[in-house]
Amino acid sequence: MNDKIKITAENISSLAAKYSVSNKTMKSWLVRANLYKPKSEGYLYTPKEVKKIYDHLGNP
């Protein structure tokens, strides 16, 4: 069984949808994990940043 997930650039809304939570909840999870990216740094999380999020929160 090979459960590879294709990791692409994501914004907070798409991440929240994958985890079935609100944007506010996703933001609080990312802040707590020290993974939140302020708007001044851009709206998209790079694939490398998304991988860190998946590693911390678990695969969606």
Phi and psi in degrees as a GROMACS rama.xvg file:
@    title "Ramachandran Plot"
@    xaxis  label "Phi"
@    yaxis  label "Psi"
@TYPE xy
-114.592  104.891  ASN-2
-104.035  53.976  ASP-3
-77.0917  137.728  LYS-4
-109.626  130.77  ILE-5
-75.8503  120.837  LYS-6
-99.044  121.905  ILE-7
-126.687  170.817  THR-8
-62.0986  139.273  ALA-9
-137.24  153.368  GLU-10
-104.835  175.125  ASN-11
-64.4692  -33.0572  ILE-12
-66.5006  -42.9024  SER-13
-70.0074  -35.4087  SER-14
-64.6215  -43.8758  LEU-15
-60.5987  -41.334  ALA-16
-63.6092  -39.7856  ALA-17
-64.0117  -33.257  LYS-18
-94.9187  2.39872  TYR-19
56.1934  46.61  SER-20
-132.044  169.164  VAL-21
-76.7255  164.026  SER-22
-60.8923  -38.3753  ASN-23
-62.2874  -43.0351  LYS-24
-65.4914  -44.1598  THR-25
-60.8691  -43.239  MET-26
-60.6687  -43.9454  LYS-27
-65.1296  -36.7635  SER-28
-63.6606  -43.5605  TRP-29
-68.1641  -38.5023  LEU-30
-62.9719  -46.5419  VAL-31
-60.9725  -34.3649  ARG-32
-88.3642  2.21685  ALA-33
60.4553  37.2488  ASN-34
-118.497  1.90589  LEU-35
-70.3846  137.749  TYR-36
-112.949  113.598  LYS-37
-64.6157  156.044  PRO-38
-57.6425  -29.5911  LYS-39
-64.1297  -19.2385  SER-40
-95.4636  -0.865948  GLU-41
113.362  158.134  GLY-42
-86.9909  -21.6445  TYR-43
-99.2369  139.908  LEU-44
-89.6522  133.188  TYR-45
-69.817  162.065  THR-46
-54.6687  -36.5142  PRO-47
-64.4431  -41.3172  LYS-48
-68.7865  -38.1783  GLU-49
-63.4229  -39.3021  VAL-50
-61.0311  -41.5407  LYS-51
-61.6938  -39.6865  LYS-52
-63.932  -47.1783  ILE-53
-59.7468  -40.4652  TYR-54
-63.4535  -36.7415  ASP-55
-80.8219  -44.958  HIS-56
-91.6268  -14.1885  LEU-57
93.3377  159.09  GLY-58
-67.2323  140.671  ASN-59
